[in-house]
Amino acid sequence: MIRAKSLTRRYGPLLAVDRLSFSVEPGTVLGFLGPNGAGKSTTMKMLTGFLEPSSGTAEIFGHDIRTQALAARRQLGYLPEGAPLYGELSVERFLAFVAEARGFRGGEVKSRVHAAVDRLSLAEVLGQTIETLSKGFKRRVGIAQAILHDPPALVLDEPTDGLDPNQKHEVRRLISEMAQDKIMIISTHILEEVDALCTRAMIIARGRLLADDTPEGLLRRSRYHNAVTLVLDDLQTAASRLSELDEATEVEIRRGRLTVFPSGRGNLFEAVTRTVRDAGWSVSQIQLESGRLDEVFRKVTGAEEAA
């Protein structure tokens, strides 16, 4: 597994990462969330050996990143933010260069490159220079270089940032396929990435760990968890009637929608639908809310910013 132990990084007086500790096991897709400047990329760079921790350490499958740095790096594939690549090289030459840098020689270089090309569907651009590729293909090339040596763990920094919806879908599909038997750590500030990919999510701000839970667990922290949202004509009349339910604690009208929040006493959804039926209201939409990650994110990180 990957185990971080009080990882800390200072830049002069700035404390970028503050005693961060966590562990990740194979088969986990960990979403590493936080606002810009939270310390996500700095943590990724320490795990992958690009930055020395000011204090603390981490182990990558038993290899300490400070005392066994080279052995630790061999266990990782890394896609940096923006996927910096050698633009003047063709895709094939770049991947061959990375394979050689990883220590492969002769026919093994060719077999590793071809395996990655097949996995990432890069055959059609193999002869193109990287600088001529679309963002989506550049990101695929970045992932290809990260998996050339078939590492047991992948660290991906903002893997879908800047991609269009079709490109995001394709990259997420590739990540999901690779996640079955590997550790995947995905640093992102895109909350939809959690729903799409992750089995676990950590939220940090100012370099501190503020939440560590499954996506479902985070949704349960939302005030919208098990709330009921309706769209109907007479919002004010419905709000007045529904606010009197024992199963409701408050109501909210926003953007043409009425949301009823649960009190925890009884089944709110059943109570709302029963009231709608008895009142004879014409409802165009009714929905049981699972929760809203953006609200949880703002609440968790906002409390830290206010501290």
N, C-alpha and C positions, 0 to 999 in steps of 0.2 A: 504494500500500500504506500501511499504518500502521506507523510506525517510532518506537519509543521510544528515547531516548538518555540513559542515566544519570538517569532520572527519580528525583527525591528529594523527599520531603516531611517536614518537621519540624513538630511542634506543641510549641513550647518545647523542653524537653530530650528529648521523645519522638521517636524516629526511626521514622516510620510506614512510609515507603517508602525503600529504601536502594539507590540507583544502579541502578534497574531498566532493562534494555535488552532489546528484542526487536523483531521485525518480523513482520507478518502480511500475507499476500497474498489477493487475491480468490478466492473459492471455499473458503476455510478457515473452519471452525467451531472457534474456539479456546475451550477450557474453561479458565477462570482459577480455579484451585482453591487452597484454603488454609483453615486453621482460622479461627474467629472472631477478629477482631483482627489478621489476617495482613497487611492492607494492600490487600485486593482492591478494596473500595469507594473507598478513597482514590485508588487508581490510576485507576479508572474516572472519578472526578470530575476528575482532572487531564486525562485524555485528552479529556473532553467540555467542558472549560473552566469547570467549576464551582469548581475550586480552582486556585490558582496554584502551580506547583512551587517548592519552595525552591531547587532547582538542577536542571540538566538540562532537557530539552525533549522534544517529540515532533512528528512530522510526520504530518498526515492528508492523504494523496494530494498530497504536496508542499507543504502549507501548514503553517507552523510555528505551534504552539498559543500561543506567546508573542508573536510579532511579527505573525502573521496570524490572530488568534484568530477573527474573524468568518468568514473564508473557510474555516477549518478546521472550524468548527461546522456550516457548511452541508453538509459531506460526511457528517455523522453523524446517526443517529437514536438516541435515548437513552431507555431505560426504567430509571428509578431504582429502587432497592430499595423495595418497598412501593407503587410506582406512585402517588405523591401526585397526586391529582386534585381538581378543584373539585366537591365532592359535590352542591352545590345546582343545578348545571347539568345539563341533559339531555345525553345522549350526543351528539346532533346539534349542539347549541349549543357544547359543549366542543370538539368536533373542528373546527367552523367557526372558533372562536376561535384554535385552534392554527394552522390554515391561514392565517388572517389575520396572525398573529404571524410566520409564516414568509414573509410578503410576497405571498401570493396575494390576488387581488382579483376581484370579480364572479363570473362563471360558473365561473372556475377554482377558486374556493373550493368550490362545490357539486360539481364533478366530482372534486376531490381527496377530499372527504369521502365521496362515494358509492363511489369506488374502494376506499378503506380499509375502509368498512363491508362491502362485498362480500367483500373479502379475508379479513376477520376474522369474517364471519358475524354481524354486529351488527344486522341489520335489525329483528329482533324486539324489541330493547330501545332503538331509536333515540330514542324519545320519553321514556324513563324518566330520572329523575334518577340520577346516578352513585351517590349514597349508598344507593340502594335495590337496587343490583346485587349479585349473588353475587361471591365472590372471583374465580372463573373469568372472569366477564364483565368485572370491573374490570381484570383483567390483560390481557384482549383489548383493552379500550379503551386501556390504556397502550401496547400494541404498535401499535395503530392510529395513535395520535398520533406515534409514533416513525417510522412509514413514510410519513406523509402526503406528504412532499416527495421520496419515492423516493430515499433516500440510498444511496450505494454501500457504506456500512458501518453496522452496527447494534451498539450496546453495550447489553447486557441484564444488569442486576444482579439476581441471584436471581429469574429469570423464573417459576419454578414453586414457589417457597417458599410453604408454607401451603396449597397446592391439594390436592384429593383426587385419587386415582389417575386417575379419568376426566378431570378438568380438566388434570392434568399431561400425559396422553396427547394431549389436544387441542392444548395450547400447544406441545408438542414437535413435533407434526405441522406446525403452522403455521411454526415456526422452520425445520424441515427443508425445507419448500417454498420458503421465502425465501432459503435458503442457497446456491442454485445459482450465482449470479453476484455475491454480495455477500461482504464480510468480516463475520463474526459473532463477536463477543467476548462470551462468557457467563461472568459471574462467579458462582460457586456454591460451596457446601460440600457439595452433594449428589452423592456419587460416582456414583450410577446415571445422572446426567446425562451423564457422559462416555461411557458405553456407548451411551446412547440417541441422542446428538446430535453428539458432537465428532469431528473429524478430527485434532485435536492438543490436547494438554493441557499446561498449565504449573502447577507447584505452587510456591506461595510461603509463607513463614512469617517473621514479624518483618520483613516488607517486603523480604525477599531472595528471589531466584529460585533454587530448589533443584533443579528438574527441568523439562525441556522436551522432550517426546517425543510420539509418537503413542500412542493408548490401547494399541495392541498392544505398543509398546515399553515402556510402563510395566508391563504385565502380565508381560513377560519378566524384569523385575527382582524379581518376587515369588518367594519360596521355594517357592510352590505351583505355579509354572510347570512343566508336564509331570509334576507329581505325579499319582499314581493314588489315588483314594478308593474304598473298598469298604464295603458294608453286608452283613454276614453274621452268623451266630449266634455262633461261637466266635472272638471278636476276638483273644484272647490267643494262642491256638494259631497263628492266621494271622499275627499280628504277629511271633512268634518265627521262623516259617518264612520270611516275606518279608524280614525284616531281614538274612537271610543271602545274599540275591541280590547278585551283583556289580553289577547295575544300580541297586541301592538304596543310599542313604547312611544313612537313618534312617527310623523309623516313628513315627506319632503316633496315639493313640486319643483321640477327643474326641466327646462327644455321640452315642455309639453308632456312630461311623464310624471306620474305619481308613484313615489316609493314609500312603502310601509315597512317600518323596521320592527323586528321581533322583540318582544319583552322577555322571551324565554319561558313563558307560561302557555303551554299548549302548542298546537300546530297552526302557525300563522297562515300558511298557504290555504289550508282547508277553511279557515275562518274567513279569509278574504273572498275565496270563490263562493262560499255559502252566502255571504253578504251581497256579492254581485248578483247572484241568482235571485235572491229574495227581493232585491231592490229593482230588478229588471233593467239594470244598466246595459247599454250596448258597449262592450269592450272589444277593441280591435286587437289588443295584445295584452297578455299577462305572462309574467316570467318570474320564476323562482331564481334568485340571485345566488351564485356560488361564492361571490366575493369579488373584490376588485384589487388586483395587485398594485395598481398605480396609487391607490389610496393607502395601502399598507406601506408601500415604499416611502411615500411622502411623510407618513406618520412616524415611521422608524427613523428615517434620516433627518427629518425636521426636528425631532426631539434632540438628536445629537448636535445639530447646528445651533439650536437654542441654548444648549448647555454651556 
